[in-house]
Amino acid sequence: MKLFSRFTAARFAFRMTVVVAVAVPTTIAAPQVAMAQNVPVVRDAEIEALVRDYAKPILAAAGLGNSGIDIVLVNDRSFNAFVAGRRIFVNTGLLLTAETPNEVIGVLAHEAGHLAGGHQERLRQQLERAQTMAIVGMLLGVGAAAAGAATNNRGLAEAGGGIGAGAGEVARRSLLGYQRTEEATADRSAIKYLEATKQSAKGMLRTFSRFQTALSLSGGRVDPYKVSHPLPRDRYANMETLATSSRYFDKVDPPALQQRHDMMRAKIAVFTQGGAGGLARLKGKISLDAVQYGQAIAAYLSGNPRSALTKIDALAKSQPKNPYVQELKGDALVRANRPDQAVDAYSRAIKLDPSRSAIIQISMGQALIATGDRKSLEKATNVLQQALSRDKENPSGYQYLAQAYGQLGRVGEADLAIADQNFYLGKYFDAQVFATRAQQRLKRGSPAWVRAQDIINFKGAKQKGRG
């Protein structure tokens, strides 16, 4: 059983402390992975490349093009995105629900507004200020209560309790008010970025309209002073004039981009909503090729690689330059126990893939291992090392690398690969154990030995203990 597959959520964790974003508050993250709270991260070459293509012009317009911003996919059905550190997290639910690329691009533009505006750092400062206000208010309340007790003044003592409780509410409302202001600022920044990249803001308005409909259907009443975001109707009203006055408002997404978007939605629907049943909900809303793509994935997932390969080959005729159709073919061939042919399919996918995704390379490494001969195992270690040099936080890559080294009898390198896998999964104690074992078989002072020492010396291992 594979540790990682196209839609297996490899669980990375990020420290989440404070909240800011599109539908729910955003968090501020620590630099290391696997620190406190698990985030179900989805790794998929096709979807990652598409969302990066959506984000690239927006980030450039926001002055963030060279800032090393990463896009991370989250396996969550809710329509949401948020920023943390130098990363934009995008839920699969957002990608599945959004009918056009423009809707996703509008959300990404909003998140870019948070990053460009430095909202995370300022929110951290506001949180500290709010906490200070609450603490001072509590101390004032305690002081008043103590004075009331000392003077046998019951009214003063009760007032002291009220001061303490009220201070917390004032601080909370102050923080929420600040967040609402920053959300409105990010909305305006998003409009500016869309205009600069000659794209429509119609998708943003559609998103706000969707939120408003959901709020209306809930039947609940919301106190506008007790939420971190402006109410959807207010956001829509504030943005409508700016959006509709743009000369690009009626501009539609290019057909090729819409096709990629449809195929992405088909993939997510099949993987997250029960195979063919999930795909059925999208019929009539996505292209015929996207439907066929979803059907091929459903056949693959249902354990019918022969049917999947028939559908994939038919789709490859209409999309001969699509790397992800070849990637899927490789997956199906591995499942059909035809690893030699799978290697060929992955090789074609790699040549066709403009994003040079490490994920496809890792799949190719897995297929090479499955062939079983020494030459293929040596090639697998090279392919996997190349992939991991560009995607260091991919735990499945280390799993396959350890397997290849183990079959080659290179036990020290295998132990180091397992140490790296545990390290990036946040299992620091286990990583340290395997790194210590690896050092016993590695040449002292070699790059591999030094890497093992880095893991052993990592302070998080002492702080967290066994993962």
C-alpha positions in Angstrom: 0.0 0.0 0.0 1.4 3.4 -1.0 2.1 6.0 1.6 1.3 8.6 -1.0 -1.0 8.5 -4.0 -2.5 11.2 -6.2 -5.1 12.1 -3.6 -3.9 10.6 -0.4 -3.6 13.4 2.0 0.0 13.4 3.3 -0.4 15.1 6.6 1.9 18.0 7.1 1.4 20.3 10.1 1.8 24.0 10.6 1.7 26.0 13.8 -1.5 27.9 13.7 -1.8 30.8 16.0 -3.9 33.7 14.7 -6.7 34.0 12.1 -7.3 36.2 8.9 -8.7 35.0 5.3 -11.5 34.6 2.7 -14.2 32.6 4.5 -12.6 31.8 7.8 -9.7 33.4 9.6 -6.2 32.9 8.4 -3.3 31.7 10.4 0.2 32.7 11.0 2.6 29.8 10.5 5.9 28.9 12.0 8.6 28.1 9.4 9.0 24.4 10.2 6.5 21.8 9.0 4.8 19.4 11.4 4.9 21.7 14.5 1.5 21.7 16.1 -1.7 21.1 14.3 -2.2 18.7 11.3 -3.3 20.1 7.9 -4.5 17.4 5.4 -2.4 18.4 2.4 -3.2 17.1 -1.0 -0.4 16.6 -3.5 -1.3 16.5 -7.2 0.9 17.6 -10.1 -2.0 18.7 -12.3 -3.9 20.7 -9.7 -0.8 22.4 -8.3 0.4 23.5 -11.7 -3.1 24.9 -12.6 -3.5 26.9 -9.4 0.1 28.2 -9.7 -0.8 29.3 -13.2 -3.8 31.1 -11.8 -1.7 32.8 -9.1 1.4 33.7 -11.1 0.1 37.0 -12.8 -1.7 38.0 -9.6 1.3 37.6 -7.4 3.4 39.6 -9.9 0.8 42.4 -9.9 1.0 42.4 -6.1 4.7 42.7 -6.1 5.1 39.2 -4.8 6.4 37.5 -8.0 9.8 36.8 -6.6 8.8 36.3 -2.9 8.8 32.5 -2.9 5.1 32.2 -2.3 3.9 28.5 -2.3 0.5 27.3 -3.1 -0.7 24.4 -0.8 -3.8 22.3 -1.5 -5.9 21.3 1.5 -8.2 18.3 1.5 -11.3 20.1 2.8 -14.8 20.4 1.3 -15.5 23.9 2.4 -15.2 26.9 0.0 -12.2 28.5 1.5 -8.6 29.7 1.2 -6.2 31.3 3.6 -2.6 32.5 4.0 0.0 31.4 6.5 3.5 32.6 6.4 4.6 32.6 2.7 2.0 30.1 1.7 -1.5 30.4 0.3 -3.7 27.4 1.3 -6.5 26.5 -1.1 -9.2 24.0 -0.2 -10.3 21.4 -2.7 -13.9 22.4 -1.9 -13.2 25.8 -3.4 -11.7 24.3 -6.5 -14.6 21.9 -6.9 -17.3 24.5 -6.4 -15.9 27.3 -8.5 -17.3 26.8 -12.0 -14.7 29.1 -13.7 -11.1 29.8 -13.3 -12.0 33.5 -12.7 -13.7 32.6 -9.4 -10.6 30.9 -8.1 -8.4 33.7 -9.4 -10.5 36.3 -7.5 -10.0 34.4 -4.3 -6.2 34.2 -4.9 -6.2 37.9 -5.6 -7.8 38.5 -2.2 -5.2 36.4 -0.4 -2.4 38.1 -2.3 -3.9 41.4 -0.9 -3.3 40.0 2.6 0.3 39.0 1.9 1.2 42.2 0.1 -0.4 44.3 2.8 1.5 42.6 5.6 -1.7 41.9 7.3 -0.4 38.8 9.2 2.2 40.7 11.0 -0.1 43.6 11.8 -2.7 41.2 13.0 -0.2 39.6 15.3 0.4 43.1 16.8 -3.3 43.8 17.1 -3.7 40.4 18.9 -1.0 41.4 21.3 -2.7 44.8 21.9 -6.1 43.1 22.4 -4.6 40.7 24.9 -3.0 43.6 26.7 -6.3 45.4 26.8 -8.0 42.3 28.2 -5.3 41.8 30.9 -5.3 45.4 32.0 -9.1 45.4 32.2 -9.0 42.2 34.2 -6.5 43.7 36.6 -8.6 46.8 37.0 -11.6 44.6 37.7 -9.7 42.6 40.3 -8.5 45.8 41.9 -12.0 47.2 42.1 -13.4 43.9 43.5 -10.7 43.8 46.1 -11.4 47.4 47.1 -15.1 46.6 47.4 -14.3 43.6 49.6 -12.0 45.6 51.8 -14.5 48.4 52.3 -17.4 46.0 52.6 -18.9 47.7 49.5 -20.8 45.0 47.7 -21.7 47.3 44.7 -18.1 48.1 44.1 -17.1 44.5 44.2 -19.8 43.6 41.7 -18.7 46.5 39.5 -15.2 45.2 39.6 -16.3 41.8 38.2 -18.2 43.7 35.5 -15.1 45.7 34.5 -13.1 42.5 34.1 -15.7 40.8 31.9 -16.3 43.9 29.9 -12.7 44.4 29.1 -12.4 41.1 27.4 -15.4 41.8 25.2 -14.1 45.2 24.2 -10.7 43.7 23.3 -12.4 41.0 21.2 -14.6 43.5 19.4 -11.6 45.7 18.7 -9.7 42.8 17.2 -12.6 41.8 15.0 -13.1 45.3 13.9 -9.5 45.4 12.8 -9.9 42.2 10.9 -12.9 43.4 9.1 -11.0 46.5 8.0 -8.1 44.3 6.6 -10.6 42.1 4.8 -12.1 45.1 3.1 -8.6 46.3 2.2 -7.7 42.9 0.7 -10.9 43.0 -1.4 -9.9 46.4 -2.9 -6.4 45.2 -3.5 -7.8 42.2 -5.3 -9.8 44.4 -7.7 -6.6 46.3 -8.4 -4.6 43.2 -9.2 -7.4 41.8 -11.4 -7.4 45.1 -13.3 -3.7 45.1 -13.7 -3.7 41.6 -15.1 -6.7 42.4 -17.5 -9.0 40.0 -15.7 -12.6 40.3 -14.6 -13.7 40.7 -11.0 -17.0 39.0 -11.9 -15.8 35.8 -10.1 -15.3 37.8 -6.9 -18.8 39.1 -7.0 -20.1 35.6 -7.7 -18.2 34.3 -4.6 -19.7 37.0 -2.4 -23.2 36.2 -3.8 -22.7 32.6 -3.0 -21.7 33.4 0.6 -24.8 35.7 0.9 -27.1 32.9 -0.4 -25.6 30.4 2.0 -26.1 32.9 4.9 -29.7 33.5 3.9 -30.5 29.8 3.6 -29.0 29.2 7.1 -31.8 31.3 8.6 -29.4 32.7 11.2 -29.0 36.3 12.2 -25.4 37.6 12.4 -24.2 40.5 14.6 -21.9 42.4 12.2 -19.7 43.4 15.1 -19.0 39.9 16.2 -17.6 38.5 12.9 -14.1 38.8 11.5 -15.2 39.5 7.9 -17.6 42.1 6.5 -21.0 40.5 5.8 -21.3 39.1 2.2 -24.0 41.6 1.2 -21.8 44.5 2.3 -18.8 43.1 0.5 -20.8 42.7 -2.6 -22.2 46.2 -2.4 -18.7 47.7 -1.7 -17.1 45.9 -4.7 -19.9 46.0 -7.2 -19.3 49.5 -8.5 -15.5 49.0 -8.8 -15.9 45.6 -10.4 -18.6 46.5 -13.0 -16.8 49.7 -14.0 -13.8 47.8 -15.2 -13.4 47.4 -19.0 -12.5 43.8 -18.3 -15.7 42.9 -16.4 -17.2 40.9 -19.2 -14.0 39.2 -20.2 -14.2 35.4 -20.0 -11.5 32.8 -19.3 -9.7 31.4 -22.3 -11.2 28.1 -23.5 -8.0 26.1 -22.9 -7.9 27.4 -19.3 -11.5 26.5 -18.8 -10.8 23.0 -20.1 -8.0 22.5 -17.6 -10.3 23.8 -14.9 -13.1 21.4 -15.9 -10.7 18.5 -15.8 -9.4 19.5 -12.4 -13.0 19.6 -11.1 -13.7 16.2 -12.5 -10.6 14.8 -10.8 -11.5 16.3 -7.4 -15.1 15.1 -7.7 -14.1 11.5 -8.4 -11.4 11.4 -5.7 -13.4 13.1 -2.9 -17.0 12.4 -3.6 -17.3 8.7 -4.3 -16.0 7.9 -7.8 -18.5 8.0 -10.6 -21.2 9.2 -8.2 -19.2 12.4 -7.5 -18.7 12.9 -11.2 -22.4 12.6 -12.0 -23.0 15.8 -10.0 -20.9 17.7 -12.6 -22.4 16.4 -15.8 -23.7 19.2 -17.9 -21.4 21.6 -16.1 -18.0 20.5 -17.4 -16.7 19.6 -20.9 -17.0 16.2 -22.5 -13.2 15.6 -22.2 -13.4 16.4 -18.5 -16.2 13.8 -18.1 -14.2 11.2 -19.9 -11.2 12.0 -17.7 -13.3 11.6 -14.6 -14.6 8.3 -15.9 -11.1 7.0 -16.5 -10.0 8.0 -13.0 -13.2 6.3 -11.5 -12.3 3.1 -13.4 -8.7 3.3 -12.1 -9.9 3.9 -8.5 -12.4 1.0 -8.7 -9.7 -1.5 -9.4 -10.4 -1.9 -13.1 -7.1 -0.8 -14.8 -8.0 -2.4 -18.1 -11.1 -0.3 -18.5 -9.2 2.8 -17.2 -6.5 2.3 -19.9 -9.0 2.0 -22.6 -10.6 5.3 -21.6 -7.2 6.9 -21.1 -6.0 5.9 -24.6 -9.2 7.4 -26.1 -8.7 10.6 -24.2 -5.0 10.8 -25.2 -6.0 10.9 -28.9 -7.9 14.2 -28.3 -5.3 15.5 -25.8 -1.9 14.1 -27.0 0.1 16.8 -25.3 -1.6 16.6 -21.9 1.0 15.3 -19.4 -1.5 14.4 -16.8 -3.3 12.0 -19.1 0.0 10.2 -19.4 0.6 10.4 -15.7 -2.8 8.7 -15.1 -1.8 6.1 -17.7 1.3 5.4 -15.7 -0.7 5.0 -12.5 -3.1 2.6 -14.2 -0.2 0.5 -15.6 1.4 0.3 -12.1 -1.9 -1.0 -10.8 -2.1 -3.5 -13.7 1.4 -4.8 -12.7 3.0 -3.5 -15.9 5.8 -1.3 -14.4 8.0 -1.3 -17.5 5.2 0.3 -19.6 4.4 2.6 -16.6 7.9 3.9 -16.7 7.4 4.8 -20.4 4.1 6.6 -19.6 5.7 8.6 -16.8 8.7 9.5 -19.0 6.3 10.9 -21.6 4.4 12.8 -18.9 7.7 14.3 -17.6 8.7 15.4 -21.1 5.3 17.0 -21.7 5.0 18.7 -18.2 6.0 22.4 -18.4 6.0 22.6 -14.6 8.5 19.8 -14.2 6.6 18.4 -11.2 8.6 16.3 -8.8 5.4 14.4 -8.1 5.5 12.7 -11.5 9.2 11.9 -11.1 8.4 10.3 -7.8 5.8 8.1 -9.4 8.3 7.2 -12.1 10.7 6.2 -9.3 8.1 3.9 -7.8 7.5 2.2 -11.2 11.3 1.7 -11.6 11.5 0.1 -8.2 8.6 -2.2 -9.2 10.6 -3.6 -12.2 13.0 -5.2 -9.7 16.3 -5.2 -11.7 19.4 -3.5 -10.3 19.8 -1.1 -13.2 16.3 0.2 -12.7 16.8 0.5 -8.9 20.0 2.6 -9.5 18.0 4.8 -11.9 15.2 5.0 -9.4 17.6 6.5 -6.7 18.7 9.1 -9.2 15.2 10.1 -10.3 14.0 10.2 -6.7 16.9 12.3 -5.5 16.4 14.8 -8.3 12.7 15.0 -7.4 13.4 15.5 -3.7 16.0 18.2 -4.4 13.0 20.3 -5.7 10.3 19.0 -3.4 12.0 18.4 0.0 8.8 18.1 2.0 7.4 15.1 0.0 7.4 12.1 2.5 6.4 9.5 -0.1 9.6 10.3 -2.1 11.7 9.4 0.9 9.6 6.2 1.3 10.4 5.0 -2.2 14.0 6.2 -2.0 14.5 4.1 1.2 12.9 1.1 -0.6 15.3 1.5 -3.5 18.4 1.8 -1.3 17.3 -1.1 0.8 16.9 -3.4 -2.2 20.4 -2.3 -3.4 21.8 -3.2 0.0 22.7 0.5 0.8 21.4 0.4 4.3 22.9 3.6 5.6 21.2 5.6 2.8 18.0 3.8 3.4 18.0 4.7 7.1 18.7 8.3 6.2 15.8 8.4 3.8 13.5 7.0 6.5 14.9 9.7 8.9 14.0 12.4 6.3 10.6 11.0 5.8 9.8 11.0 9.5 11.3 14.5 9.9 9.0 16.0 7.3 6.1 14.2 8.8 6.9 15.9 12.1 7.9 12.6 13.8 11.1 14.1 15.1 12.0 11.4 17.7 11.7 8.6 15.1 13.7 10.8 12.6 16.5 11.1 15.2 16.5 7.4 15.8 16.9 6.5 12.1 19.5 9.3 11.6 21.6 7.9 14.4 21.4 4.4 12.8 22.3 5.9 9.4 25.4 7.6 10.7 26.8 4.2 11.8 26.9 3.1 8.2 27.7 6.4 6.4 31.2 7.8 5.8 31.9 10.4 8.5 31.9 13.9 7.1 30.1 12.9 3.9 27.0 15.0 2.8 24.7 12.2 3.9 26.4 11.9 7.3 26.1 15.7 7.8 22.4 15.6 6.9 21.9 12.9 9.5 23.7 15.0 12.1 21.5 18.0 11.2 18.4 15.8 12.0 20.0 14.6 15.3 20.7 18.1 16.4 17.3 19.5 15.5 15.8 21.1 18.6 12.3 20.1 17.7 13.2 16.5 18.4 13.8 17.4 22.0 10.8 19.6 22.2 8.2 17.3 20.8 9.5 13.8 21.6 8.0 10.9 19.8 5.8 11.9 16.8 
